[in-house]
Every structure is written in C-alpha cells, then in structure tokens.
Amino acid sequence: MSDFWTNISRYPRFFISSLAGSILIILTPFKNLLKIQKFQILVPILLLSFVILLAFILINMTAI
C-alpha cells in the first residue's frame, strides 16, 4: 500500500515538470523571432494586444 501512495505523490511533480517543458517548447520560437530586428517591435505589440483582448473577453463573459 505504501507503493501506491508513493506513486500518487509523484503525479503532481510529473504534471508540473510536463507543464514547464510544454511552456518552454511553445515559447522558444518567439525567443528566436526576437533576434530579428523588425520582430523586436512586432512581437511585444502582438503579445500586449493578445493579453488585452483576452482580458476584455473574460471581463465581458463574467459580467464584471
């Protein structure tokens, strides 16, 4: 029975490491885009507009 709880306790650590790895894999192309001069201005503008759009959508969905 102790092996069962040992295995169960490993799942959160696996989940966190998988999530961190996925985020790094997703963000790597954007890091490479920032090496190009014209994208150094475009990427932050697109990221900011995405965050503002997401906030606007969530505010309207929750009727705050």
BELUR-V198322 format. One record per pair of residues at least 4 apart in sequence whose ideal C-beta (glycine too) atoms are under 7 Angstrom apart, sorted by sequence separation. I is the first residue (numbers start at 1). J is the second residue. If there is no record, write none. Layout:
# BELUR-V198322
i: {I | I}
j: {J | J}
This chain:
# BELUR-V198322
i: {2 | 3 | 4 | 5 | 6 | 10 | 11 | 12 | 13 | 14 | 15 | 16 | 17 | 18 | 19 | 20 | 21 | 22 | 23 | 24 | 27 | 28 | 29 | 30 | 38 | 39 | 41 | 42 | 43 | 44 | 45 | 46 | 47 | 48 | 49 | 50 | 51 | 52 | 53 | 54 | 55 | 56 | 57 | 58 | 34 | 59 | 33 | 34 | 34 | 33 | 30}
j: {6 | 7 | 8 | 9 | 10 | 14 | 15 | 16 | 17 | 18 | 19 | 20 | 21 | 22 | 23 | 24 | 25 | 26 | 27 | 28 | 31 | 32 | 33 | 34 | 42 | 43 | 45 | 46 | 47 | 48 | 49 | 50 | 51 | 52 | 53 | 54 | 55 | 56 | 57 | 58 | 59 | 60 | 61 | 62 | 39 | 64 | 39 | 40 | 43 | 43 | 43}
